[in-house]
Amino acid sequence: MADTQSDKIPVTVLTGYLGAGKTTLLNRILSQPHGKKFAVIVNEFGEIGIDNDLVVGADEEVFEMNNGCICCTVRGDLIRVIDGLLRRKGDFDGIIIETTGLADPAPVAQTFFVDEEVQAKTRLDAVVTVADAKWLSDRLKDAPEAKNQVAFADVILLNKTDLVTPAELNEVEARIRGINPYAKLYRTQKSEIDIAKVLNQGAFDLDRILEIEPAFLEEDEHDHHHHDHEHGPDCGCGHDHDHEHHHGLHAVHDSEMQSVSFSTDKPLNPEKFFPWVQQLVATEGPNILRSKGILSFKDDPDRFVFQGVHMILDGDHQRPWKADETRASRIVFIGRKLDAEWLKNGFLSCEA
Ligand SMILES: Nc1nc2c(ncn2[C@@H]2O[C@H](COP(=O)(O)OP(=O)(O)OP(=O)(O)O)[C@@H](O)[C@H]2O)c(=O)[nH]1
């Protein structure tokens, strides 16, 4: 990794559908005796930030990135607020962004990858999603944002456990796992949780990808759902899309979120892998919410780690492979309408 992540100010993004318990969690974080100071950005119209009176206005600025994909949007207002915060460096130990219940976390996360100034001084630590145990199952059916929030999460609080039966709780947890098997999941009431389980997760740090995702190591290969070849107009970024940009014109609420992962013990050829993955996220990026991988390249003594949000990829050599370590390449995609067989064949075709 090029830069020292630990010098950067950690940013935690809190998401969750309307009324799930985000504000309750935020108040808990702020009132626990941790001796830390957080800057809080509340991304909701009319709502006042708890610390520093920060408010991000209602009309968000959205601009199109060079590659023309409308889902790679970053919030200009968010960048401005963070820039303002950074000018008063030393005032706080972390930034917490509470997003509106209807927001997709991807554009917020992308802000920390694409804006140079922001990227130089902050690091996205984790996306924390609060899920309402009573209503999540219903929202997964009718609200694409709710599904995106679960799919994107690094940490999930399955909250309001007091409002459901144990059987219902197991059912909703299984639904969450079907969408996102990688996130850490905690059952909570009134968002009660040790903040050490929420903050400083390092989920977006390349060198901690494995620690945060033990399942990544254990499972050789799985694909959870059926796969199809259709492409829908919904990239899940929460913005209204011009249908001309996409092939499909049908309703998208039936689209399935899924995760697929593959591994191979054969070393990869970087000259095959990079063009493949770059082309993949350029074309399938709207459907791919998160991608992560640990790679073993032929004749390369170092592990290569990468991750992505939609079509933005970030990766670097991490550390030398240890002598007793299996040199395997593993890759995971979380998204919708992923063609698992096609992805797997593409990945395996990168073998050296
Ligand atoms: N029964 C029950 N109620 C809860 C629990 N956690 C939070 N609540 C209540 O649920 C309501 C919504 O909680 P908030 O923390 O405001 O939720 P939010 O996600 O910030 O809501 P929005 O900002 O409107 O999206 C409040 O009245 C909370 O007191 C819980 O575990 N059980």
The ligand as an SDF file (V2000), in Angstrom:
LIG
                    3D

 32 34  0  0  0  0  0  0  0  0999 V2000
  -38.6900   -1.4230   20.1940 N   0  0  0  0  0  0  0  0  0  0  0  0
  -37.5230   -0.9250   19.8100 C   0  0  0  0  0  0  0  0  0  0  0  0
  -37.4640    0.3580   19.3690 N   0  0  0  0  0  0  0  0  0  0  0  0
  -36.2630    0.8420   18.9940 C   0  0  0  0  0  0  0  0  0  0  0  0
  -35.1000    0.0750   19.0360 C   0  0  0  0  0  0  0  0  0  0  0  0
  -34.0730    0.8310   18.5870 N   0  0  0  0  0  0  0  0  0  0  0  0
  -34.5850    2.0240   18.2850 C   0  0  0  0  0  0  0  0  0  0  0  0
  -35.9230    2.0620   18.5300 N   0  0  0  0  0  0  0  0  0  0  0  0
  -36.8430    3.1630   18.3120 C   0  0  0  0  0  0  0  0  0  0  0  0
  -37.0910    3.2880   16.9320 O   0  0  0  0  0  0  0  0  0  0  0  0
  -37.3200    4.6630   16.5810 C   0  0  0  0  0  0  0  0  0  0  0  0
  -36.3760    5.0620   15.4470 C   0  0  0  0  0  0  0  0  0  0  0  0
  -35.0330    5.0540   15.9160 O   0  0  0  0  0  0  0  0  0  0  0  0
  -33.9290    6.0160   15.3110 P   0  0  0  0  0  0  0  0  0  0  0  0
  -32.6530    5.7400   15.9890 O   0  0  0  0  0  0  0  0  0  0  0  0
  -34.4180    7.4210   15.3000 O   0  0  0  0  0  0  0  0  0  0  0  0
  -33.8970    5.4730   13.8290 O   0  0  0  0  0  0  0  0  0  0  0  0
  -33.2180    6.1270   12.5580 P   0  0  0  0  0  0  0  0  0  0  0  0
  -32.7420    4.9920   11.7580 O   0  0  0  0  0  0  0  0  0  0  0  0
  -32.2170    7.1320   12.9620 O   0  0  0  0  0  0  0  0  0  0  0  0
  -34.4590    6.8160   11.8950 O   0  0  0  0  0  0  0  0  0  0  0  0
  -34.4710    7.8920   10.6760 P   0  0  0  0  0  0  0  0  0  0  0  0
  -33.4880    8.9540   11.0220 O   0  0  0  0  0  0  0  0  0  0  0  0
  -35.8950    8.3680   10.6700 O   0  0  0  0  0  0  0  0  0  0  0  0
  -34.1560    7.1280    9.4440 O   0  0  0  0  0  0  0  0  0  0  0  0
  -37.0890    5.4520   17.8570 C   0  0  0  0  0  0  0  0  0  0  0  0
  -38.3260    5.7220   18.4180 O   0  0  0  0  0  0  0  0  0  0  0  0
  -36.2780    4.5010   18.7200 C   0  0  0  0  0  0  0  0  0  0  0  0
  -36.4690    4.7330   20.0880 O   0  0  0  0  0  0  0  0  0  0  0  0
  -35.1960   -1.2780   19.4940 C   0  0  0  0  0  0  0  0  0  0  0  0
  -34.2220   -2.0530   19.5570 O   0  0  0  0  0  0  0  0  0  0  0  0
  -36.4350   -1.7100   19.8680 N   0  0  0  0  0  0  0  0  0  0  0  0
  1  2  1  0
  2  3  2  0
  2 32  1  0
  3  4  1  0
  4  5  2  0
  4  8  1  0
  5  6  1  0
  5 30  1  0
  6  7  2  0
  7  8  1  0
  8  9  1  0
  9 10  1  0
  9 28  1  0
 10 11  1  0
 11 12  1  0
 11 26  1  0
 12 13  1  0
 13 14  1  0
 14 15  2  0
 14 16  1  0
 14 17  1  0
 17 18  1  0
 18 19  2  0
 18 20  1  0
 18 21  1  0
 21 22  1  0
 22 23  2  0
 22 24  1  0
 22 25  1  0
 26 27  1  0
 26 28  1  0
 28 29  1  0
 30 31  2  0
 30 32  1  0
M  END
$$$$
